[in-house]
Amino acid sequence: MFSLNRPVLSSICAALLAAGTAHAAQPQAPMIAVGVKTGDIIVDGAPNEPVWRMAPVITLTQQNPHPGAPTPFITTVRILRGARHLYFGIVCDDPDPSKIVVHTLQRDADQSSDDNVMIVLDTFGQKKLAYVFQVNAGGAMADGLISPGYHNSNSNTPTVDYSWNGYWQAAVKRTAGGWTAEIRIDTQSLQFNNQNGVWGFNVSRYVPRDQLTLAWSGINLNASPTNLQWEGALTGIQGLSQGSGLEFDPYVVTEYNDSKHDTASWTGFDLKYNFTPELAGRFTYHTDFSEAQANSLQLNASPYPQSIPETRAFFLEGANIFTFSHNLGQNFIPFYSRSIGLINGQTVPLNEGVKLLGHTDGWTLGLLDTQMAGTGVSNGTNLFAGRASYNINSQWRVGTLVTHGDPTGQGTNTLTSFDSTWSTSTLGGDKNLNVSGWAARSGGSDVPAGRPNGYGFDLEYPNDLWYADLNYNFYGDALNPALGFIQRPGTKQISADVTYQPRPAAISSFSWVRQFFFNANWYYVTGLDNRVQSDDWSFNPLQFTTQTGWQWNTQISTNHEMLAAPYAIVPGVTIPAGSYHFITSHINMNSPSSNPLVFGFNGEIGDLYNGHYHDFFPNISWAAPGGHFTATLLSGALWIYTPQGNGIVRVSELNLGYSFTPDLTVSTLTQYNDISRNVSENAILQWNIQPDRVLYVVWNHGLTLNPNLFQGQQTITGNTAVVKLVWGFY
């Protein structure tokens, strides 16, 4: 423990007061007209064909950390269109090309530490949903979807879901003055109104060694390239073709399971048809999820259930349409797709499924209907989820979500819910503000006696200098969404979060710090009888990021928890029911992520219920030059000491990846924990022959179905080898 003396404290206060707090009023969004391609373009990374000389060109401006300031990283973007393609030619100047950073060549891998460019296309211009296309300086491609109302914690940056895959090509080339990129997007994989001549649009570049972002629109620290409230406009788009509108993706799978000494083969297909340019239908038959990646093990001492990310392609397409309300996190997910096809850790075959995804005249529609097979743990049943939302204007969206069905097939269950979100980026000229509310009600034979309704609201101020959020939710004790996820039914929950995030002035004692983060958070939960169940406070007295990318964070938490029932926190150690007060301390550090070798640690110490605990989890990552080979190792332990007994939990995780090219990669995930004393392995070779033709070779050993270590994880023993070939036509 340490204290600050007066001279140091005075220096900090002076540096914080010197940090700039004023912002200019938000300027009018920029606009660019797309050019028409009049000659051939070979997507080889070098935009040097004659046709590029006639293309409209935009120049990016520094957005972060010094909005509008000159920079040597000059970036120009040229834009052309064909009958059914969009083309982008990008030139990225760099004063020292030897320092360009590439950590990965894998498809949809994390590029947040790489030199990269990103294109954002809001094809309906509604500032709610958008496509993202990203390529790094090594040629690795990542594409995804932006959903309304979901962003990184304490940030004005919406989260991008990189699970969606479109039809597009990208190539890069290194030059003596930096690097260049060419991108071709096939509009058949997009939904849009081809009579609409204006799309929302933004493009950005990230330089990790300087933590520098350049953008076309939204040149403000309160903005971000993925915040659609700050997007510009791309005109001249009308008349783009979506091709035949028909996509047929048959596949064949061969699987060997050594525990059954059995080899099996089967086929299936996905069929997609655009009824109109705005309305797409998808049908799947004998859906297969063998290429889905395994989930990392989670170490969470909470007695409450934890949600698990979706990794199955059929459910990921259009997933952003089904997102609900704002800042609910994992407390309440009205439609939780992992409830389909997984029951008590066992897989249930999906015989058929159909989806309808559409946008028109301010409306967004998503319908999902699946027919599950009967098994030893469930009866065959039909499961449905529907979502509709309407944009009253560019700021205000209202919607409804309905689910129907019981995954076990043994009862009836219906959830009806409504939500509304209002967002602006012009508060006081250039500030962001989000206001949202929701309501839901359960019905059916699966619903127990009690209050089957829920409701809540959220008020969020997500800006660069100040972040604030106030959230209230009521969850009835009979609010029981069979196709959803609710963490703590029968509770009233309040959370308040305030973060002061100053940037010290360039001339000050703390000029080596990029940004400080001083945070206070309160989380308060009562039962419906108003008796306190949780009363938790956390404070970040010292958290900062340096100009070179080092990150440091300390946190102190005070907790009051009421356990209604005994809780088996680790094998052999059960905490009795009762009221507990305890204090914990947390510290973590990470070296600059732009370096080839990155290391850090997380550590905690303090009381836990009626005992004491400490943990330590160091991590290290290395990327070979060019990003062909990557390795990440996380290993650590949690020690618990209570009157009921002591326990130790050890967890190790090793990620290895090798990319022969950006289209041919091998990735492995090896995990061990001493609760199940199981070593699990998930290895995937993926060869993207063409955008719609992919070969997968998968090997699983000791696969863990539930990655939450403290909550009944189940393991499939033995080895399974799978070969899957998807050969699509469109």
Secondary structure by P-SEA (a helix, b strand, c coil): cccccaaaaaaaaaaaaaccccccccccbbbbbbbbbccccccccccccccccccbbbbbccccccccccccbbbbbbbbbcccbbbbbbbbbbcccccccccccccccccccccbbbbbbccccccccbbbbbbcccbbbbbbbbbcccccccccbbbbcccccccbbbbbbbccccccbbbbbccccccccccccbbbbccccccccccbbbbccccccccccccccbbbbbcccccccccccbbbbbbbbbbbbcccccccccccbbbbbcccccbbbbbbcccccccbbbbccccccccbbbbbbbcccccccccccccccccccccccccccccccccccbbbbbcbbbbbbbccccbbbbbbbbbbbbccccccbbbbbbbbbbccccccccbbbbbbbbccccbbbbbbbcbbbbbbcccccbbbbbbbcccccccccccccccccccbbbbbbccccbbbbbbbbbbccccccccbbbccccbbbbbbbbbbbbbcccccccccccccccbbbbbbbbcccccccbbbbbbcccccccccbbbbbbbbbbbbbbbcccccccccccccbbbbbbbbbbbbbbccccccccccccccccccccccccbbbbbbbbbcccccbbbbbbbbbbbbbcccccbbbbbbbbbbbbbcccccbbbbbbbbbccccbbbbbbbbbbcccccbbbbbbbbcccccccccccccccccbbbbbbbbbbbcc
